[in-house]
Structure formats: structure tokens, C-alpha cells
């Protein structure tokens, strides 16, 4: 299994790694947002991709193209999963493009105001 830390920037999507496209941090990203959320994109082509979600975090995974298996669920283009942390799972696919939003829980978001 390939496990990698999400990367930030605007370089092309690489296979089996998460790439940040929107982030609330001051790190280098395509577009900054003003919320405690980060959007990642990935392409999976044979090599499994690790997906981690911290405690008190929600995740929204969208399958933009292809087919994949995530947390025991079979997904096709246009499908989505709502996830709640803590979570460690693996995405398997012969060819899929994914969009993943990592957001705080409602309680955590209200505390940060």
C-alpha cells in the first residue's frame, strides 16, 4: 500500500498520492479558503491509496471518474461517501479520480469561532 502525506501546490495530479488543491492554511495552494477545511484530489491506477481522517473530523469523498472500492463500498463515477473520523482505510481501483474534503465536526467548528 502506498501511503503518502498530502502535498500542496498546483502540479499535475500524480497517481496514488493526495494533492491539496484548496486549503485554509498559509501553505502554498491553488486557492486559499477561510475555513478549517482542505480539499484533496487524487488519481488511483492500481496502487492502493491510504485515506486517513482524524478524530473530530468529517470527510466527503467524491468519485469524479472511474470505479473504486472504499471502506468496503463499491463506488462509480458520481458516487460519494460521507465519512467520520477517526478513520484509516484504503482506496483500491484500476482507474479512478477522487476529490476529498476534510472538514471539522460541527462542535469543533463552533469552538474555533
Buried (B, 14 or more C-beta within 10 A) or exposed (E): EEBEEBBBEEEEEEEBBBBBBBBBEEEEBEEEEEEBBBBBBBBBEEEBBBBBBEEBBBBBBBBBEBBBBBBEEEBEEEBEBEBEBEBEBBBBBEEBBBBBBBBBBEEBBEEEE
